[in-house]
Amino acid sequence: MTSSFIDTPHFGTSKPPAWLVLRDLLASIVLVIGLALAVSLFMPPAAHAQDKVELRIGYQKGASLFLLQKAQGTLEKRLSPLNATVKWVEFPAGPQLLEGLNLGAVDVGFVGEAPPIFAQAAGAKFAYIGYDPAAPQAEAILVPKNSAIKSVTELKGKKIALNKGSNVHYLLVRLLEKNGLKPGDVQPVYLPPADARAAFESGHIDAWVIWDPFAAAAEKAIGARVLADGRGVVNNYQYYLGERGFVAKNPKVIQAWFDDSVAQGAWLKANLKKAAELIAPLQSLPVDVVELSLQRYEFNVKPVPDSVIAEQQKLADTFLELKLIPKAIAVRDAAYKTAP
């Protein structure tokens, strides 16, 4: 009877040969890998862990609600079940934030009415994905407390400081129009808020068109008087913007962000003093200034309806008439629409 390798006396009867052990080990490894591949192929998609997402939010120091969310960590907690995290990216102003969004440095952002107009005219790619209700009292024309000027009509021929191409630029145009004046009837002095405040206090200008919290600070600190605010003239909406691809790919993350913004906004309005105490150190402002500013803003983000897009178009058309933007734009082209 012919002997096989297994029962050959040379290899012994109690211990298998080394090559046979190696063969069986390799066979076991192949079997395990095969089973793992089979399981992964037939596993339902829901059983796989959701890919981790980082939501990069662009904000400005004046965005009180965002500062509150960041300080309290509420958004991070809400996003955790979605395997998503938050990265807060601060910008000095709206135009820089829009540039960051256009270049891919952030996924979403929060700005006033004017920056998106200039960004769209410059070819930036973004979408309006939400807005906060109108806050016309949060921007105004201020005059010194002892000024003889009592009405907008008395601004004719006067020096008025403002941030060129901002939401208050639009406010000034509309207030002048309402009172029978034209932009050429006043002397605009284009200054950023800090420089305008200095010129206002020193008496080098007659009036200052500014938004909160700068307006509230001037009222509280130096007794500046509100000559007229935006009520009945402008809306002063605040916009949530996003990169289209990110928004389309991560609707649950965006919804969680909006849900947290609504919840924190409701808490803020119901607890103005406490909210101001939390936000004031982050804005380097007194608590009473922040509290006054919070009273004049609304925080309840909603999808952007056609009526609001139409109002934003009026602002774009006005800036075109003033030759502040180089070409006409259709704001609706930047409106985000979900698939039907």
Steps between C-alpha positions, in 0.01 A plus 500: 500500500643833395563741785373865485681806632268500802585153624862497398698392810752780437245769610374312807143410592420758776605824329398604145767630266571877495385547139166340586447733799579800278257377232216465751576841653486670160177323419346626825609857428352488150175363643476779760570771240241350267236495772576861593466613142174313462357657813601852390353453153162382624476726805222763466629855448341616828724262693812689391624779724418846362798684358635770730410853395656829607273805480720807456303810597615849405391771742577855609552633850173690477300181437365473855306177456801321355716615789239361740490165319878482493531586869240249615592217265137424420556439130780253564267296721223507240731389220665218694236234413558583132873431539560866419724760661520880484785733412436870571693735270495871587519771231542876551207589272245366253705545178788294639256234616349477151849468354571217743180326394584545133851360549381199700639609837153463657183311409240744632488855629282776643499857364286808450324611183778675311799259483317233294410762239863598444615138513250388237590795277864389527413145395517329839321166529266463797134448579250672727383216726325686783419840648410660830188719525518872431684714756451858377569651844849351502635771265448875517618853428651645816567864587684643804278543805521881478455518122250751363402251229152367575395337171648322198413797276738712706790279388515684167855619445624323814795262540383145567737216585424148381662176393494511119298224335363366828143439612494850653593648162169363374324633811633851437387498137150386594464748789612789279258389231214478751570857609528653154879501479753337268842352581659805340326727750729385784875467541586132559817428696599137452652363820509161676315489835798572728616804299142623461450486877810716551385752239152503654630573850741769382230685307659455157175353364137596555345154502595134493312212336589182686376160614492322834685440724694815394182709508404372844852570628485861379157547657608364837852645519467848352126560491469488120143562387312290244382733225334220304530123482396250235138453603266548205795543264722189492491146636862446604483123457791279608591211270633147542709405199646168393711322242246319280682166488542479877139597567365246251719222640433572869135606543472346848804694620358826364162426658667430835683833475175681429317316779768598750495861376123520551520343846785723615335806347180431695701453821690823432184709453347351815819562702640826362696599809664162549574468128656847499720406794629198307553686172637834626853376588528337158414827327701715743191708567308599815208274592240778463619574145472136398158470664368800305639356177342160565161664551510635145595181317283196427633144506278247325662362185267385222538397133521801269166562323461668161372817669827543689704430186298777332591742780867409465469567126387857578819552696707362211326729252561802725870420525514472121337844464759640742772329293618308806491170309632460143208313347139398553440175686202271550489415869270204427797330328661468843184376675528140621218275391462144624427230245123438448 
